[in-house]
Amino acid sequence: MNAGVSGRFAAAILSENALGYAAVIPDIKCVSPKEGDLLRGRDPVDTAKYLVLEAGAPLLSVVTERENFGGSPELLRSVVRAVGVPVLRKDFIKNTDMLEETAGLGAAAVLLISSTTDVATLKLLYEKSIELGLEPLVETHTAEEMAFARSLGARLIGVNNRDIASLELDAGGPERTRALAGGAPKDALLISESGIMSPEGAAIAAAAGAHAVLVGTALWRAADMGAFYRSLRVERRYHS
């Protein structure tokens, strides 16, 4: 079905789907603007290694934005070097210099956020990403943004269930994915981002057609991160 999707990051999602599951993408995030410090003394690189080697995560996301989320490009480089799985860079990517930096840091994919980028710039960044060998994940939050992602020919599309313009301080959940999923191209991979707080939330996203869920804060706040990660790996048997 997803013949138009290629690259290591997409392949990791498709491998999970082939086993009948929605892929779970752990988000290596140091700070939540809503919840505060997420590390609570833990090392983010060691945690990334644990999620891959012990919990079985086939891919990761790393937040590199420093001011609000406590990340850094150096964190991305360290995680990429520590794990053998494809990694997505999450940041407010504004220009092609940041894309070149992303490729140099070893990321497989890069987040491009529709709501914080004008149409012309987003198109430029999308095309440059592909030129650099990065898989662009086009993030949407509205039907209009989904329509633009479709017009780009995007093959990786995210639905941010929360409003990144307010630093995700709202209480959005997977119902946003359910509302927008019908507008996604049939040959794209759909990723439900943020607001996935439980296996039930992951199941809502998967039932709506999401090929993967990206989970950050809830994972870091879990009493047993590995067990919680595995509980989010819900069945996706009724979708191709």
Rosetta blueprint (number, residue, H / E / L):
1 M L
2 N L
3 A L
4 G L
5 V L
6 S L
7 G L
8 R H
9 F H
10 A H
11 A H
12 A H
13 I H
14 L H
15 S H
16 E H
17 N H
18 A H
19 L L
20 G L
21 Y E
22 A L
23 A E
24 V E
25 I E
26 P E
27 D E
28 I E
29 K L
30 C L
31 V E
32 S E
33 P L
34 K L
35 E L
36 G E
37 D E
38 L L
39 L L
40 R L
41 G L
42 R L
43 D L
44 P H
45 V H
46 D H
47 T H
48 A H
49 K H
50 Y H
51 L H
52 V H
53 L H
54 E L
55 A L
56 G L
57 A L
58 P L
59 L L
60 L E
61 S E
62 V E
63 V E
64 T L
65 E L
66 R L
67 E L
68 N L
69 F L
70 G L
71 G L
72 S L
73 P H
74 E H
75 L H
76 L H
77 R H
78 S H
79 V H
80 V H
81 R H
82 A H
83 V L
84 G L
85 V L
86 P L
87 V E
88 L E
89 R E
90 K E
91 D L
92 F L
93 I L
94 K L
95 N L
96 T H
97 D H
98 M H
99 L H
100 E H
101 E H
102 T H
103 A H
104 G H
105 L L
106 G L
107 A L
108 A L
109 A E
110 V E
111 L E
112 L E
113 I E
114 S H
115 S H
116 T H
117 T L
118 D L
119 V H
120 A H
121 T H
122 L H
123 K H
124 L H
125 L H
126 Y H
127 E H
128 K H
129 S H
130 I H
131 E H
132 L L
133 G L
134 L L
135 E E
136 P E
137 L E
138 V E
139 E E
140 T E
141 H L
142 T L
143 A H
144 E H
145 E H
146 M H
147 A H
148 F H
149 A H
150 R H
151 S H
152 L H
153 G L
154 A L
155 R L
156 L E
157 I E
158 G E
159 V E
160 N E
161 N L
162 R L
163 D L
164 I H
165 A H
166 S H
167 L L
168 E L
169 L L
170 D L
171 A L
172 G L
173 G L
174 P L
175 E H
176 R H
177 T H
178 R H
179 A H
180 L H
181 A H
182 G H
183 G H
184 A L
185 P L
186 K L
187 D L
188 A L
189 L E
190 L E
191 I E
192 S E
193 E E
194 S L
195 G L
196 I L
197 M L
198 S L
199 P H
200 E H
201 G H
202 A H
203 A H
204 I H
205 A H
206 A H
207 A H
208 A H
209 G L
210 A L
211 H L
212 A E
213 V E
214 L E
215 V E
216 G L
217 T H
218 A H
219 L H
220 W H
221 R H
222 A L
223 A L
224 D L
225 M H
226 G H
227 A H
228 F H
229 Y H
230 R H
231 S H
232 L L
233 R L
234 V L
235 E E
236 R L
237 R L
238 Y L
239 H L
240 S L
